[in-house]
């Protein structure tokens, strides 16, 4: 299966100037709830903020990185399939997959304080402090005003002229958008201004015991400590990784 996915993905990355290829080095691993269907992940205030999915199991969590202990948790209403999250000032936003509804929580208490609506599917969510970026499973990333949550433009993720779809969980890292490509072990580095592909990180082989686990999905960045964390759906571990350049 992965050979087929690699061929499909590689076909989208054909250009006269190939993007920079990266590998990784595991710096450290941490325990993670293997029952968490991770859909969104951020690192804030020394802890992880995690959104999980599946109907009847979706939640928002505050997690202690060092132990995997869930410090705080609120369940989403049973009709929702939770998706990506982002922390913006005193709020946390959480998408739902096919309901067209997002939930707004108080950052400290996790009390739901509002909702917002959007057309189509919700997949990933991140922000740069001024704008919110949302993926919907296509090659497009929607850009919202951070105050009104209204869409102001869209960018198309491309390698040269070739669009790249299945953009899933996203994270803002040092001026770039890092994005999982669904059902692959690749993370893309994307320009938030143009959508142009800047690099491909090959994360194959990261999970050392994949039995019972689902796909790679979950990127969090510690902007203060300059640490990058990666996990997946139903993964028993979260990994701190260092990105290494291949060519």
PyMOL commands that set and color helices and strands:
alter all, ss='L'
color gray80, all
select helices_A, chain A and resi 2-12
alter helices_A, ss='H'
color red, helices_A
select strands_A, chain A and resi 20-31+38-44+47-52+59-63+70-75+82-88+91-96+101-106+112-117+124-127+131-135+140-145+151-156+158-159+162-163+167-173+176-181+186-191+197-202+216-222+227-232+237-245
alter strands_A, ss='S'
color yellow, strands_A
deselect
rebuild
show_as cartoon
